[in-house]
């Protein structure tokens, strides 16, 4: 699975990230490196692209509960609703 290593690292770090007050923020991880934590999705995406380029990296909102999203060709499908 692509980004499995990054997501496993996130899951390992998640309890301490929440304890340190980062819930709701966005983390960027590539390989075994946590790049940084950002206040907004847009900042995390911009900085992740600037650092790594147009390659897969994990950008994930830090949360106690995980929301499941599926992406298909640039269209996000959440539940029964779709948004472009």
Phi, psi and omega in degrees: 000129179294138181069015179298317179300316181293318181291324176297320176296316177303312181299324178293320183275341188309311180302317181287327177297317179293317179298327180276006174087022182263006180302135181092344178275178185239130181253144176242125181229136174224127185058237179253026183243124169276114180290303181186175176240135186235155180286327184234155176300317183299316178296318180297316180295313181300312182289325176296316178295322179296319183282315189255342184083193185273064177231161180296131170213157181273126172236114188220138176281131180282121184205148175296323182246136183267132171265142181260127178236146174236132180244131178228112175048045176083003178249127180268129178245119179233117183060233181258001182255147176239141174226145182257000000 
